[in-house]
Amino acid sequence: MNLILPVAALTDEALGPTMPEMRHAAFTLVELLVVIAVTALLTGILLPVICRSRQQAKAVLCAANIKQIVLGMSMYEADNGTFPYGLDSVTAKPPAGGYSGNHAYDRPGWWWLDHISSYVRSDKGKGDVFWCPSHPAGTRTLQPNILWRNYGVNLSVCRCSSGPRSRGRFVGRPVSGACVRRPADTVILFDSGYTVISWWHATADPPAKLAQTREDTAYVPGLSINLHRLLWPGDEPDALGGRHPNLTINAAFVDGHTARLPAERLLVEKIKDGYRNMDFRWQP
């Protein structure tokens, strides 16, 4: 026999939970605004920390690059009696892969990196040891190449085979490590706006006026005097804001050791009797 219950007999217990009891908990508008505010606050705190961590990591990789390069330069000096030319424009045969740089702005020839490439594991491609990990981006019309905004050699040590007569002190045969009076204090390679650089680019009052060529617009990243120097398009962030945290640069010295130092350590100041911070730091 089938038992049929009237509708009235269905109790609340039989029907199950009522609609209000089935609703899930949800954020109120105030709670949602609080969550958004806390998220924005944490993002504002953590984002600069993450950016600084990335910059620091790139600076460490840059230091490793410079260590590897200066080791190759030391090996070259041991085999050849001198450090490599900053630019050798006399050798007729081009290096493997052709001349580096853009011939509209860069002189053709064997740059120092061509001379030591056999001593350093390198193919001179992007991300290679000759490219600084903090390498600034180019502009739409002026893309940097391996000679720009990476590493530069001290022209007082790695001289050029030819150049303007006014730059005579930077032209000639490169020096050997044995001829450097204080090798632990004399820079040979560091973060630079161009692949060759001299103390003339680190002073507000060079002995002669610098031209508008790409070589003469070389700079030490983060140096204070760059604010008043002629810069090429796209150089400003690197030259004025610095490449590594706290306006520091990675540098290698003639004796082969490397160090992170403030860019201002390479500043050369004109004084009554000559220049300060030029000897030993820049000149062998």
C-alpha positions as CSV (number, residue, x, y, z in Angstrom):
1,M,0.0,0.0,0.0
2,N,1.4,3.4,-1.0
3,L,1.5,6.1,1.6
4,I,0.8,9.5,0.3
5,L,1.5,12.4,2.7
6,P,-0.2,15.8,2.3
7,V,1.9,18.8,1.4
8,A,1.2,20.2,4.8
9,A,3.0,17.3,6.4
10,L,6.3,18.2,4.8
11,T,8.3,19.9,7.6
12,D,11.2,22.2,7.4
13,E,13.5,19.3,8.3
14,A,12.2,17.3,5.4
15,L,12.7,20.1,2.9
16,G,16.3,20.6,4.0
17,P,18.1,24.0,4.7
18,T,16.4,27.1,3.7
19,M,17.8,29.5,1.0
20,P,19.6,31.9,3.4
21,E,21.4,28.9,5.0
22,M,22.6,27.8,1.5
23,R,24.4,31.1,0.6
24,H,28.2,31.1,0.7
25,A,30.1,33.8,2.6
26,A,31.2,36.7,0.4
27,F,33.3,39.9,0.8
28,T,31.5,43.0,1.6
29,L,32.5,46.2,-0.3
30,V,34.5,47.4,2.7
31,E,36.4,44.2,3.0
32,L,37.1,44.1,-0.7
33,L,38.5,47.7,-0.6
34,V,40.7,46.7,2.4
35,V,42.1,43.7,0.4
36,I,42.8,45.9,-2.6
37,A,44.6,48.5,-0.4
38,V,46.7,45.9,1.3
39,T,47.7,44.3,-2.0
40,A,48.6,47.7,-3.5
41,L,50.7,48.5,-0.4
42,L,52.6,45.3,-0.5
43,T,53.2,45.7,-4.2
44,G,54.6,49.2,-3.6
45,I,56.9,47.8,-0.9
46,L,58.1,44.7,-2.8
47,L,58.5,46.0,-6.3
48,P,61.5,48.3,-5.6
49,V,63.1,45.4,-3.6
50,I,62.6,43.1,-6.6
51,C,64.0,45.7,-9.0
52,R,67.1,46.3,-6.8
53,S,67.6,42.5,-6.5
54,R,67.6,42.2,-10.3
55,Q,70.0,45.1,-10.6
56,Q,72.3,43.6,-8.1
57,A,72.2,40.2,-9.8
58,K,73.1,41.8,-13.1
59,A,76.0,43.7,-11.5
60,V,77.3,40.4,-10.2
61,L,77.1,38.9,-13.6
62,C,78.9,42.0,-15.0
63,A,81.7,41.5,-12.5
64,A,82.1,37.9,-13.6
65,N,82.3,39.1,-17.3
66,I,85.0,41.6,-16.4
67,K,87.0,39.0,-14.4
68,Q,86.9,36.7,-17.4
69,I,87.9,39.5,-19.9
70,V,90.8,40.8,-17.8
71,L,92.1,37.2,-17.4
72,G,92.1,37.0,-21.2
73,M,94.0,40.3,-21.4
74,S,96.6,39.1,-19.0
75,M,97.1,35.9,-21.0
76,Y,97.4,38.0,-24.2
77,E,100.0,40.2,-22.5
78,A,102.0,37.2,-21.3
79,D,102.1,35.9,-24.9
80,N,102.7,39.1,-26.7
81,G,104.7,41.3,-24.3
82,T,102.1,44.1,-24.2
83,F,98.4,44.4,-23.6
84,P,96.2,44.6,-26.7
85,Y,95.7,47.7,-28.8
86,G,92.5,49.6,-27.9
87,L,92.1,49.9,-31.7
88,D,94.5,48.6,-34.3
89,S,93.6,50.2,-37.6
90,V,96.9,49.2,-39.3
91,T,96.3,45.5,-39.7
92,A,94.8,45.1,-43.2
93,K,93.0,41.8,-42.8
94,P,89.7,42.1,-40.9
95,P,89.0,39.9,-37.9
96,A,86.9,36.8,-38.1
97,G,83.3,37.8,-38.6
98,G,84.2,41.2,-39.9
99,Y,84.8,44.5,-38.2
100,S,82.8,45.3,-35.1
101,G,80.5,48.3,-34.8
102,N,78.6,50.5,-37.2
103,H,80.9,51.9,-39.9
104,A,78.8,55.1,-39.9
105,Y,80.0,55.9,-36.4
106,D,82.8,53.5,-35.4
107,R,86.2,53.3,-36.9
108,P,87.0,50.0,-38.7
109,G,89.9,48.0,-37.3
110,W,90.9,45.4,-34.8
111,W,89.5,46.4,-31.4
112,W,90.9,45.1,-28.2
113,L,88.1,42.5,-28.0
114,D,89.1,41.1,-31.4
115,H,92.6,40.7,-30.2
116,I,91.7,38.7,-27.1
117,S,88.7,36.7,-28.4
118,S,90.9,33.6,-28.7
119,Y,91.7,33.9,-25.0
120,V,88.1,34.3,-23.9
121,R,85.2,32.0,-24.7
122,S,83.2,34.3,-26.9
123,D,81.3,34.7,-30.2
124,K,80.6,38.4,-29.6
125,G,76.9,37.8,-29.8
126,K,74.2,39.3,-27.6
127,G,74.5,38.0,-24.0
128,D,78.2,37.2,-24.6
129,V,80.9,38.0,-22.1
130,F,81.6,41.3,-23.9
131,W,78.1,42.5,-23.4
132,C,77.3,44.0,-20.0
133,P,74.1,42.3,-18.5
134,S,72.9,45.9,-17.6
135,H,73.5,47.0,-21.2
136,P,71.0,49.9,-21.8
137,A,68.5,49.7,-24.6
138,G,69.0,51.7,-27.8
139,T,66.7,54.2,-29.5
140,R,64.5,53.7,-32.5
141,T,67.0,55.4,-34.8
142,L,70.3,54.4,-33.0
143,Q,70.7,50.8,-31.9
144,P,73.8,50.2,-29.8
145,N,76.4,47.6,-30.9
146,I,79.0,45.7,-29.0
147,L,81.3,48.8,-28.9
148,W,78.6,50.9,-27.2
149,R,77.6,51.0,-23.5
150,N,79.4,47.8,-22.5
151,Y,83.0,47.7,-21.5
152,G,85.9,50.1,-22.3
153,V,89.7,49.8,-22.0
154,N,91.9,52.6,-20.6
155,L,93.6,54.2,-23.6
156,S,96.6,55.1,-21.5
157,V,97.3,51.3,-21.3
158,C,95.7,49.9,-24.4
159,R,96.7,52.6,-26.9
160,C,95.5,53.0,-30.4
161,S,97.7,52.5,-33.5
162,S,96.5,55.8,-35.0
163,G,94.5,58.8,-34.0
164,P,94.3,62.6,-34.0
165,R,97.6,64.4,-33.3
166,S,96.0,66.0,-30.2
167,R,95.5,62.6,-28.8
168,G,99.2,61.6,-29.2
169,R,99.5,60.4,-25.6
170,F,97.0,57.7,-26.4
171,V,98.5,56.6,-29.7
172,G,101.4,54.2,-30.1
173,R,102.3,50.8,-28.8
174,P,100.3,49.5,-25.8
175,V,102.2,49.1,-22.5
176,S,103.2,46.0,-20.7
177,G,102.3,45.1,-17.2
178,A,106.0,45.5,-16.1
179,C,105.9,49.2,-17.2
180,V,103.0,50.1,-14.9
181,R,104.3,51.6,-11.7
182,R,101.3,50.7,-9.5
183,P,99.4,47.9,-11.3
184,A,97.0,47.3,-8.4
185,D,95.8,51.0,-8.6
186,T,95.7,51.5,-12.4
187,V,92.5,50.6,-14.2
188,I,92.6,48.8,-17.5
189,L,88.9,47.8,-18.1
190,F,85.6,48.9,-16.7
191,D,81.9,49.7,-17.4
192,S,82.0,52.4,-20.1
193,G,79.9,54.2,-22.6
194,Y,82.3,53.2,-25.4
195,T,84.9,50.5,-26.0
196,V,87.9,52.8,-25.5
197,I,88.0,55.6,-22.9
198,S,90.6,57.9,-21.4
199,W,90.9,60.2,-18.4
200,W,90.0,63.0,-20.8
201,H,86.4,61.7,-20.6
202,A,86.5,61.7,-16.8
203,T,87.2,65.3,-16.3
204,A,85.2,68.5,-16.8
205,D,88.3,70.3,-18.2
206,P,90.2,68.1,-20.7
207,P,93.5,69.4,-22.2
208,A,91.8,69.8,-25.6
209,K,88.2,70.1,-26.7
210,L,86.5,66.8,-27.3
211,A,84.9,66.3,-30.7
212,Q,81.4,64.9,-31.4
213,T,82.7,61.6,-32.7
214,R,81.4,58.4,-31.0
215,E,84.8,57.8,-29.4
216,D,85.0,61.3,-27.9
217,T,81.5,60.9,-26.3
218,A,82.8,58.0,-24.1
219,Y,81.8,58.3,-20.5
220,V,82.0,56.6,-17.1
221,P,78.4,55.6,-16.2
222,G,77.1,57.6,-13.2
223,L,79.9,60.1,-13.2
224,S,78.6,63.5,-12.0
225,I,80.2,65.5,-14.8
226,N,78.2,63.6,-17.4
227,L,75.4,66.0,-16.7
228,H,77.3,68.7,-18.6
229,R,78.8,66.6,-21.3
230,L,77.8,66.0,-24.9
231,L,76.0,62.6,-25.1
232,W,74.6,60.6,-27.9
233,P,70.9,59.8,-28.1
234,G,70.0,57.0,-25.6
235,D,73.2,57.5,-23.5
236,E,71.5,59.6,-20.9
237,P,70.0,56.9,-18.6
238,D,73.3,55.1,-18.4
239,A,75.5,58.1,-18.2
240,L,73.5,60.1,-15.7
241,G,71.6,57.4,-13.8
242,G,74.4,54.9,-13.6
243,R,74.5,51.3,-14.7
244,H,74.7,49.5,-11.3
245,P,73.2,50.2,-7.9
246,N,74.4,53.3,-6.0
247,L,76.2,54.7,-9.0
248,T,78.9,52.1,-8.9
249,I,80.9,50.5,-11.7
250,N,82.8,47.2,-12.1
251,A,86.4,47.7,-12.8
252,A,89.5,45.6,-13.5
253,F,93.1,46.6,-12.7
254,V,96.4,45.9,-14.5
255,D,97.4,43.3,-11.8
256,G,94.2,41.3,-12.7
257,H,92.0,42.0,-9.7
258,T,88.5,43.3,-10.0
259,A,86.4,45.5,-7.8
260,R,83.1,47.4,-7.5
261,L,83.8,51.0,-6.8
262,P,81.8,54.3,-6.9
263,A,82.0,56.0,-10.3
264,E,83.3,59.2,-8.6
265,R,86.6,57.3,-7.8
266,L,87.5,57.7,-11.5
267,L,86.8,61.5,-11.6
268,V,89.8,63.6,-12.6
269,E,89.8,67.2,-11.3
270,K,91.8,70.0,-12.7
271,I,93.9,71.8,-10.1
272,K,96.4,74.6,-10.3
273,D,99.4,72.5,-11.1
274,G,97.7,69.9,-13.3
275,Y,95.1,67.2,-12.6
276,R,94.2,65.2,-9.5
277,N,93.5,61.5,-9.6
278,M,95.1,61.1,-13.1
279,D,98.4,59.5,-12.1
280,F,98.2,55.8,-11.0
281,R,94.4,55.6,-11.3
282,W,94.5,56.3,-15.1
283,Q,98.1,56.7,-16.2
284,P,100.6,53.9,-15.9
